């Protein structure tokens, strides 16, 4: 359990550094085909379906590579 928490922390630090110092690298995220964005005068509804599927696939591949028994 400790290894998973440490790896998750390292990944979050890397994502935070990229978001802080190179925000243009993640500009595409949330604007993929399949992400639903509804804007009106009263507000905004954003449903990132494709982005979440992409994250799910990447995390599944990473966990299967590193944590296989």
Backbone as JSON, one array per atom type, in Angstrom:
{
  "sequence": "XXXXXXXXXXXXXXXXXXXXXXXXXXXXXXXXXXXXXXXXXXXXXXXXXXXXXXXXXXXXXXXXXXXXX",
  "N": [[0.83, -1.19, 0.0], [1.98, 1.18, 0.71], [3.83, 1.69, -1.34], [2.17, 2.27, -3.5], [0.96, 4.66, -2.68], [3.22, 6.32, -2.52], [4.06, 6.31, -5.23], [1.78, 7.46, -6.41], [1.91, 9.98, -5.25], [4.31, 10.98, -6.35], [3.6, 11.07, -9.06], [1.53, 12.98, -8.94], [3.01, 15.23, -8.13], [4.65, 15.59, -10.39], [2.7, 16.14, -12.35], [1.67, 18.49, -11.27], [3.93, 20.19, -11.44], [4.25, 20.31, -14.24], [1.81, 21.52, -14.93], [2.15, 23.98, -13.71], [4.55, 25.15, -14.74], [4.57, 24.7, -17.49], [2.0, 25.27, -18.91], [0.87, 25.08, -21.45], [1.26, 22.51, -22.4], [-0.75, 20.89, -21.44], [-3.04, 21.91, -22.53], [-4.72, 20.76, -24.41], [-6.11, 18.87, -23.04], [-9.32, 18.02, -21.97], [-10.57, 19.12, -24.07], [-11.1, 17.29, -25.98], [-12.51, 15.34, -28.72], [-15.72, 14.24, -27.99], [-15.87, 15.09, -25.39], [-18.22, 16.74, -23.5], [-19.51, 19.96, -23.59], [-21.46, 22.44, -22.44], [-22.54, 25.61, -22.77], [-24.17, 28.4, -21.39], [-26.08, 31.41, -20.7], [-26.48, 31.36, -17.99], [-24.62, 29.58, -16.89], [-22.13, 26.94, -16.96], [-21.81, 23.66, -18.17], [-19.83, 20.9, -17.95], [-18.76, 17.87, -19.14], [-16.42, 15.58, -19.09], [-16.09, 13.09, -20.88], [-14.5, 11.62, -22.83], [-11.92, 12.39, -22.04], [-11.74, 11.3, -19.46], [-11.95, 8.59, -20.04], [-9.57, 8.24, -21.44], [-7.69, 8.78, -19.38], [-8.32, 6.65, -17.68], [-7.62, 4.4, -19.22], [-4.84, 4.85, -19.53], [-3.96, 4.78, -16.82], [-4.69, 2.14, -16.18], [-2.97, 0.66, -17.86], [-0.48, 1.49, -16.83], [-0.61, 0.62, -14.12], [-0.89, -2.15, -14.55], [1.56, -2.73, -15.73], [3.47, -2.13, -13.74], [2.58, -3.23, -11.29], [2.07, -5.95, -11.42], [1.56, -9.29, -10.43]],
  "CA": [[0.0, 0.0, 0.0], [2.87, 2.33, 0.8], [4.41, 1.94, -2.66], [1.14, 2.9, -4.33], [0.81, 6.05, -2.22], [4.41, 7.05, -2.93], [4.0, 6.49, -6.68], [0.72, 8.43, -6.7], [2.43, 11.29, -4.87], [5.29, 11.4, -7.35], [2.86, 11.41, -10.27], [0.84, 14.25, -8.7], [4.02, 16.29, -8.14], [5.04, 15.81, -11.78], [1.57, 16.81, -13.02], [1.64, 19.85, -10.74], [5.03, 20.96, -12.03], [3.93, 20.55, -15.65], [0.71, 22.49, -14.99], [2.63, 25.29, -13.26], [5.62, 25.72, -15.55], [4.33, 24.51, -18.93], [0.55, 25.04, -19.03], [0.49, 24.79, -22.83], [1.33, 21.08, -22.68], [-2.02, 20.25, -21.06], [-4.15, 22.71, -23.06], [-5.6, 19.89, -25.19], [-6.9, 18.02, -22.15], [-10.63, 18.59, -21.72], [-11.12, 19.6, -25.34], [-11.07, 16.18, -26.93], [-13.82, 14.98, -29.27], [-16.45, 13.38, -27.06], [-16.08, 15.84, -24.16], [-19.43, 17.54, -23.66], [-19.39, 21.28, -22.98], [-22.67, 23.2, -22.72], [-22.44, 26.95, -22.19], [-25.34, 29.25, -21.5], [-25.92, 32.66, -19.96], [-26.53, 31.08, -16.55], [-23.51, 28.78, -16.39], [-21.41, 26.02, -17.82], [-21.82, 22.25, -17.81], [-18.71, 20.24, -18.61], [-18.73, 16.43, -18.88], [-15.24, 15.13, -19.85], [-16.2, 11.65, -21.07], [-13.34, 11.09, -23.53], [-10.73, 12.63, -21.23], [-11.72, 10.35, -18.36], [-11.65, 7.27, -20.62], [-8.14, 8.26, -21.72], [-6.99, 8.64, -18.09], [-8.57, 5.31, -17.19], [-6.8, 3.47, -20.01], [-3.43, 5.07, -19.17], [-3.72, 4.27, -15.47], [-4.77, 0.68, -16.23], [-1.73, 0.17, -18.45], [0.62, 1.75, -15.89], [-0.73, -0.28, -12.98], [-0.62, -3.52, -14.99], [2.99, -2.88, -15.98], [4.29, -2.02, -12.53], [2.08, -3.92, -10.11], [1.65, -7.29, -11.79], [2.08, -10.3, -9.49]],
  "C": [[0.87, 1.25, 0.0], [3.47, 2.7, -0.55], [3.42, 2.66, -3.57], [0.98, 4.36, -3.96], [2.01, 6.89, -2.64], [4.4, 7.31, -4.43], [2.93, 7.51, -7.07], [1.18, 9.84, -6.35], [3.42, 11.83, -5.87], [4.6, 11.83, -8.64], [2.14, 12.75, -10.1], [1.82, 15.42, -8.68], [4.44, 16.62, -9.57], [3.94, 16.55, -12.54], [1.47, 18.26, -12.55], [2.73, 20.73, -11.31], [4.77, 21.28, -13.49], [2.83, 21.61, -15.77], [1.17, 23.88, -14.61], [3.6, 25.93, -14.25], [5.45, 25.57, -17.05], [2.85, 24.27, -19.17], [0.09, 24.73, -20.45], [0.5, 23.32, -23.17], [0.02, 20.36, -22.37], [-3.24, 21.01, -21.58], [-5.17, 21.86, -23.81], [-6.53, 19.08, -24.3], [-8.21, 18.71, -21.8], [-11.29, 19.14, -22.97], [-11.08, 18.53, -26.42], [-12.45, 15.95, -27.53], [-14.51, 13.99, -28.34], [-16.63, 14.03, -25.7], [-17.25, 16.8, -24.39], [-19.27, 18.84, -22.89], [-20.62, 22.08, -23.42], [-22.56, 24.53, -21.99], [-23.76, 27.69, -22.41], [-25.09, 30.53, -20.72], [-25.84, 32.4, -18.46], [-25.34, 30.28, -16.04], [-22.92, 27.87, -17.44], [-21.55, 24.61, -17.27], [-20.73, 21.58, -18.63], [-18.66, 18.79, -18.17], [-17.59, 15.84, -19.72], [-15.21, 13.61, -20.06], [-14.92, 11.07, -21.7], [-12.06, 11.27, -22.71], [-10.63, 11.63, -20.09], [-11.46, 8.92, -18.85], [-10.16, 7.17, -20.91], [-7.32, 8.08, -20.44], [-7.15, 7.22, -17.55], [-7.71, 4.29, -17.92], [-5.33, 3.62, -19.64], [-3.11, 4.53, -17.79], [-3.78, 2.74, -15.42], [-3.49, 0.08, -16.8], [-0.57, 0.34, -17.48], [0.55, 0.78, -14.71], [-0.46, -1.73, -13.36], [0.86, -3.75, -15.28], [3.82, -2.97, -14.7], [3.85, -2.88, -11.36], [1.52, -5.31, -10.43], [2.28, -8.3, -10.85], [2.45, -11.56, -10.19]]
}
